[in-house]
């Protein structure tokens, strides 16, 4: 299974750097699993952090995830797709030297 250490550390860094942040709305491919794990790890974040599943990744989830974690059904996300970083990487990938060795 996927661990959520990077996402949790990222949230901790954001909240440490900008302590006046009152809420974070984020997209994560496995938000349904992540949000419950996050609230077990840091129960004090339950009202601060909301994770939802991007539209593309939502199709691979159960119906309950469509109801509970859909961006379009959650106030505060607007018309966000949830794949914006991937779009940016696709546009600029040719500018980045590959570190792959054949």
ZIDAUR-V55520 format. One record per residue. N is the residue number from 1. RES is the residue in three letters. SS is DSSP state (2 for helix, 1 for strand, 0 for the rest). D_CENTER is the distance of its C-alpha to the mean C-alpha in Angstrom with 2 decimals. Layout:
N_RES_SS_D_CENTER / N_RES_SS_D_CENTER
This chain:
1_UNK_0_16.55 / 2_UNK_0_13.39 / 3_UNK_0_13.24 / 4_UNK_0_10.39 / 5_UNK_2_12.59 / 6_UNK_2_10.98 / 7_UNK_2_7.71 / 8_UNK_2_10.32 / 9_UNK_2_12.69 / 10_UNK_2_10.59 / 11_UNK_2_10.23 / 12_UNK_2_13.90 / 13_UNK_2_14.94 / 14_UNK_2_13.66 / 15_UNK_2_15.42 / 16_UNK_2_18.41 / 17_UNK_2_18.85 / 18_UNK_0_18.51 / 19_UNK_0_19.66 / 20_UNK_0_20.42 / 21_UNK_0_16.83 / 22_UNK_0_17.01 / 23_UNK_0_13.52 / 24_UNK_1_9.91 / 25_UNK_1_7.96 / 26_UNK_1_4.27 / 27_UNK_1_2.92 / 28_UNK_0_2.71 / 29_UNK_0_6.49 / 30_UNK_0_7.81 / 31_UNK_2_6.38 / 32_UNK_2_10.16 / 33_UNK_2_11.13 / 34_UNK_2_8.62 / 35_UNK_2_9.40 / 36_UNK_2_13.04 / 37_UNK_2_13.18 / 38_UNK_2_11.74 / 39_UNK_2_14.35 / 40_UNK_2_16.98 / 41_UNK_2_16.46 / 42_UNK_0_16.29 / 43_UNK_2_17.82 / 44_UNK_2_18.40 / 45_UNK_2_14.75 / 46_UNK_0_14.93 / 47_UNK_0_15.87 / 48_UNK_0_13.78 / 49_UNK_1_10.10 / 50_UNK_1_8.67 / 51_UNK_1_5.59 / 52_UNK_1_6.46 / 53_UNK_1_7.02 / 54_UNK_0_8.07 / 55_UNK_2_11.86 / 56_UNK_2_12.89 / 57_UNK_2_11.20 / 58_UNK_2_12.30 / 59_UNK_0_15.85 / 60_UNK_0_15.74 / 61_UNK_0_15.03 / 62_UNK_0_17.74 / 63_UNK_2_19.06 / 64_UNK_2_17.88 / 65_UNK_2_14.18 / 66_UNK_2_15.29 / 67_UNK_2_16.83 / 68_UNK_2_14.44 / 69_UNK_0_10.91 / 70_UNK_1_12.11 / 71_UNK_2_11.11 / 72_UNK_2_14.86 / 73_UNK_2_15.82 / 74_UNK_0_13.88 / 75_UNK_0_15.61 / 76_UNK_0_14.04 / 77_UNK_0_11.85 / 78_UNK_0_15.06 / 79_UNK_0_15.34 / 80_UNK_0_12.00 / 81_UNK_0_11.58 / 82_UNK_0_7.97 / 83_UNK_0_9.76 / 84_UNK_2_11.20 / 85_UNK_2_10.86 / 86_UNK_2_12.50 / 87_UNK_2_15.16 / 88_UNK_2_15.98 / 89_UNK_2_16.40 / 90_UNK_2_18.59 / 91_UNK_2_20.71 / 92_UNK_2_21.37 / 93_UNK_2_21.47 / 94_UNK_2_25.26 / 95_UNK_2_25.41 / 96_UNK_0_24.00 / 97_UNK_0_26.56 / 98_UNK_0_25.77 / 99_UNK_0_26.07 / 100_UNK_0_26.95 / 101_UNK_0_30.44 / 102_UNK_0_32.30
